[in-house]
Amino acid sequence: MRDRSQNSDLLLERLMESTGDCEIENQTKWIEVQNELKQRLIAADDFTWKLPKHESEAAADGNDEKKEVLKYVGGVDVSYCKDDPSLACAALVVLILPTLQVVHQEYSLVRLGVPYIPGFLAFREAPVLLQLLEKVKANSPHFYPQQLIFVDGNGILHPQGFGLACHLGVLADCPTIGIGKNLHHVDGLTLNNVKQLLGAKPDLNLVTLTGSSGIIWGAALRSSPRSMRPMFISTGHRISLDTAITIVQMICRYRIPEPIRQADIRSREYLQKHRHVC
């Protein structure tokens, strides 16, 4: 396991340095941090587990016999108070496969001093999410390190090619998948074009997001043929897009993957019950 604490301290120190500066100076520093961390990004499968398979598939794939089957998947989300956007609740849930039952959860109520700026969500949310991972390590070490974390935020499908899911994955040295509810219009990608492609064939639920440059940024997936509100999947860290799509399809009961859905529901409930604490 790589030294996560050193990497996390780098991000936190840069955030503290920038809070008193003007917005343009902040963004310049943040882009520098993104570029530094991006050098450590792994956009290919780099994990010790294997996906659940049917017996016939498992028998044919002898190379995976020694790997453990993916058992736990995490999900993280941050919910905000409608009356006070600086007040937030971050949640991390751990689900067990194949039942998708929540077996562990951690919360953190915080006041965030960093404003939301499009393209720089990680500098607002990543520090508190990293703290939640440390809580899991302290309170339930058998769930740590995470085998896989779903992040309510983009991975490489991002203006700088390095979104929240990438930040969290690189800093925690953990496989992550980014799930976006809205599309970043990068490299010529547009929501209208995605909807046209999905609407062209009633049975088409998946569209690869290839930019004007030819770069594959991620994929748009709708949970059912009736839905025209796709989710946007992208690599976060240490996982390929193909594997990310396979896992999303495997554990998606509703519009978004169950780990993120549960983190969203529970963070909202926790915030509602405990908002007076902050």
N, C-alpha and C positions, 0 to 999 in steps of 0.2 A: 504493500500500500504506500502510495506516494505521500509526501508531507503536505497534508491538506491545510494544517494550521498556518503554515507560512504563506500559502497562497491566499487564504482567507484574510489574514492580516494585511496583505497588500491591498486588497479591495477595500477593506474598512479604513485603512489609513488614507487612501486616496479620497474616499467619501468625506472624511473629516476635514481634509485639506480644502475641499471644494465648497463646503457649505456656506462659507462667508463670501464667496466670489460671485461675480455676475454670471448670468446664465450662459453666455457665450464661452467664458473661461471654463466653467464647469464642463460643458460639452466637449471642449477641446481635451481636457484632462481625462474625461470618461472614454473618449475615443482612443486615447493612448492606452488606457487600461484594457479596453476591449481588444486592441491589436496585440498587446502583450500576451493576454490569456489565449487569444485565438491561435497562437503558435503551438499551444499544447492540445488543441482540439483533435480528437480522433473520430472521424466520421465513418468508421467501419466497425464490424462486429468485433468486440474485444471484451469478452466476458467468459466466465468459467461454467455457466449453466447451459442447458439446452432446453428447447421448447418441448412441451408435451406432444407426443406423437402417438398414432395408433400402433398397435403391436407389429403390424406388417412393415410400417415405415421404420420403426425402431430396429427391427431385425436386419433391415437392408442397410442401415447406417451404423456400421460397426465402430466408426471413429468417435461416436458420441457416447459409447457405452460407459466410459469412466466419468462422464460429466453428470452432475446432479441436475434434476429437472427443475425448471423455474417454478418456485413455490410461492414466493412473496413478491408482491408488487406494491410500491408506495405511490401516493398521490399527494401533491401539495397545492395549496391555494391560499390566497390572501383576500379576505373580505373587509370592506370599508364601511364605516358608519356614515349613513346618508347625511346626518346633521353636522358631522365633523369629519371631513375626509382625512384628517391627520391621524384619527383613531382607527386602528385596524386589528384584525385577528388573523393570525397565520395558523394554518392547520396542516398537520401531516398525518395521514392515515396509512395503515399497512393492511392489505387485503391478502387473503390466502387463496390460491388457486386449487381446484377449479371452481369452488363455490362462490368466490368473491365476497366472502364474509370478512367484515372488519375485525381484525384481531388485535390492533393496537392503534392508539391515537395520541397525539401531542398537540398542545395549543400554546400560543404566545400572544398576549395582548400588548400592543405597542403603540407608541406615538411616533410617527414617522416624520423626521425633519426634512427629508429629501422630497421635493415635489415630483409629481408625475410629469415626465417629458417624453413624448412619443419617441421610441427608439432606444430609450434608456431606462426601461422598467427595472432592469436588474439592479440598478444603483439605488432603487427604492426598496425592492423586495428581497434581493438575494441575501443580505446580511441576516435578516430575521429567519429566513428559511434554513440557512446554515446553522443557526442557533438551535432550530428544531431538530436537525440531524444530530447535534451534540446531545440534546435531551434524550433522544432515542438511544444513543450510545451509552448514556449514563443510567437510564431507567430500565431499558430492555435490550441489553447488549446482544441477545440471541437474534434480534431483528436487525442487527447492524454488523457489517455494512449492508446497505440495501442491495438487493439483487437488481432492482430496476425501479426508477422513479418517473412517474408521469408528472409533467409540469404544466400548470395552467399559464402558458406563455410560449412564445415561439422559440425554436432552436435556430438552425441556420437560415430559416425563412425570415430574414430580418435585413433591414437596410445596411447594416455592417456585417451581415452574415454571422452574427454572434448574439443571439437573444438570451433571454432569461434561462431557458433550459440548458444552453451551452455554458453560461456562467456557473450555474449550480453543479452541472456535471463535472466540469473541469476543476472547480474549487473543492468539490467533495470527492473527486476521483471515482465517480459512479456513473453507470449507464443511465442516460436520461432520454426521454422522448418529449418533444415540445408539441403542445396542442394549442392551436390558436383558434379563437372563435371568429376573428376578423382577419382579412387578408392584407398583408403588407404589400403595397403596390411597388414591388421592386423589379428591376430588369424587364419591364414591359408587362408584368403580370397584372391582370385586372379581374375584379369580381365578375363583371359582365361576361367576360370571355369564359371564365370557369363555369358560370351558370349555363351559357350557351352549349358548352361541351357536354355538360351533364344532361341538359334537356334534349340533346340531339337523339339520344337513345334512351328509352324508358328503363331499360335494364342496366344502364351504366351508372354505377355508384362511385367509381374511383377514377380520378383524373390526375395524371402526373403533372406537376407544375414546372414546366420547362420555360425558362426565360428567353428573351430575345437573343441573349449571348450563347444559348445552348446549354447553360448550366441548369441542372435539375435541383430545384430549391426544396421540394417536398411534394406533398400530394394533398388533393382535396378529396374527402370521403364523406358521403352522406350515409346516414345509418339506415335509411329505407328509400325505395324509389319514389315515394310520395314527398319526401322532404327536399326542399330546395335550399336548405341552410346547411351547407357542408361544414365540417371541421377541417382544419388545416394542420396536417401532420408534418413534422420535420425532425431530422436528427438533432439530438441535443449533444450527446457525447457517448463515445464507445458503443455505438449501435448504428447499423446501416438503415437506410430508408426502407428497404424491402422487409427487413426484420421488424422494424417499427410498425409498418402497415399490418403485417401478419398478427402481431400481438394486439394492436388496436382492434382489429376485426374479431379477435378471439374473446376479448373481454368487454366489448361495447354492448350494453343493454339498451341504452338510450342514445341521444344525440352525441354525447361525449363519453369518453371512457369512464368506467365505473370508479376507478381510484380518484379521478379529479371530481367527478360528480359528488362522491361522498365527502371529499375534503371541502368542497364548496358548501354543501348542505350543513355540515357540522360546524364549519367556521362561522357561518351566519348565525346559527343557533347559539353558539358559544358567545359570540359578540353581543347578541341580544340579551343574554342572561347576565353577562359579566361586564358590560360596558361602564358601569358605575365605578369599577375598580380603578380605571385610569383617570 
